[in-house]
Amino acid sequence: MKLAYIIAATALLVSVNAEAAGDPAARAGESRVAVKEFFGALKGELVAAIKAGGPVNAIKTCNIEAPAIAASISEKKGWRVARTSLKLRNQNNAPDAWETRVLEYFDKRKAAGDDPTKMEVYQVVDGEFRYMKAIPTAAKPCLACHGEKVPPKVEEALNAMYPDDKARGYKAGDIRGAFTISQPM
């Protein structure tokens, strides 16, 4: 009887631990939802800012609203939700070692002809569930601030707000960076 109880308790504990850790595919699905929320909110803010005052206004919005949106989703989910890139505009978004490898992998896949809109990677790293989704550069509105040539007023505003800006020179379809999520296990 005691052995049956121990086996049942062990099976229950294993089941609870597996459920607590979560299925990686399910966690990836939850991450996709968070990325969609982040992207949708940011795009809405940027479109409104551009309508209200052009690309220069969008720079200010991106500087203030993007981190606020990421912080809000992070707090709501209990995760770290952010954006990163190999060509940084904001040094606070610098990739860690894992994110750097994934961004380089995305670039290799893009060079091989893969569609950046479908690029994502997820895995458990150092006891955390990690997820990244590539951000392809759209012709509008992205290139107004991230393109090979930006208007002089945009360049002036970027230089003032981001003196170490490296996030220019993109063409439509290039990988601008990635949404990145870390979920505790």
C-alpha positions, -999 to +999 in steps of 0.1 A: +000+000+000+028+024+009+046+017-024+014+024-044+010+057-025+046+067-032+043+058-069+010+078-071+025+108-053+056+107-075+035+105-107+014+135-095+046+155-087+061+147-121+028+157-138+026+190-118+062+198-126+058+191-163+026+213-164+045+240-145+074+240-169+049+241-198+051+226-232+076+246-253+051+247-283+024+261-260+049+287-246+058+296-281+021+301-289+017+324-259+048+343-270+034+348-305+003+363-289+024+387-268+045+397-299+013+403-318+000+425-290+033+444-288+035+449-326-001+460-329+001+485-301+034+499-313+022+501-349-009+519-338+011+545-319+035+550-347+008+554-374-010+579-351+023+598-345+031+600-382-004+613-390-001+639-363+034+651-371+053+630-396+083+607-391+100+631-367+071+628-344+073+590-347+109+590-335+097+605-302+069+581-300+091+551-307+116+563-280+089+567-253+060+544-263+079+512-274+096+507-240+063+515-222+044+490-243+071+464-237+071+471-199+033+469-198+032+435-215+062+423-194+044+432-162+011+417-172+027+384-183+055+382-157+080+379-185+107+401-201+093+413-234+115+436-256+130+443-290+167+439-300+188+442-331+224+438-344+222+474-355+211+493-325+194+526-323+188+524-285+217+509-265+192+497-239+180+471-264+214+454-269+212+417-275+226+392-251+248+363-264+218+340-272+199+368-289+230+377-310+233+341-322+196+340-331+198+374-350+228+361-369+209+329-377+179+350-390+203+370-412+217+337-426+182+324-433+173+357-450+204+355-472+194+319-481+161+332-493+138+324-463+109+347-456+116+369-426+080+372-417+080+335-408+113+334-388+111+325-351+132+305-327+124+292-293+142+270-268+150+266-231+182+284-222+197+285-187+164+276-171+143+302-190+120+297-220+134+320-247+116+332-279+125+355-308+105+366-338+122+385-366+110+420-374+112+426-412+116+461-424+084+474-441+086+499-469+063+523-450+067+536-424+100+519-414+122+533-441+114+569-432+136+565-402+156+533-409+162+535-447+193+540-467+184+577-471+163+595-445+150+630-449+173+657-433+148+666-405+146+629-396+183+626-396+187+657-374+161+643-349+177+608-349+212+623-343+199+644-315+180+616-298+203+587-306+239+599-311+252+563-315+224+552-339+234+523-361+198+514-372+198+529-407+206+516-441+178+491-444+159+482-474+123+468-475+124+432-464+156+434-445+156+420-409+154+451-387+158+431-355+135+409-334+110+408-307+125+388-278+108+372-248+121+354-217+097+334-197+107+320-163+103+283-160 
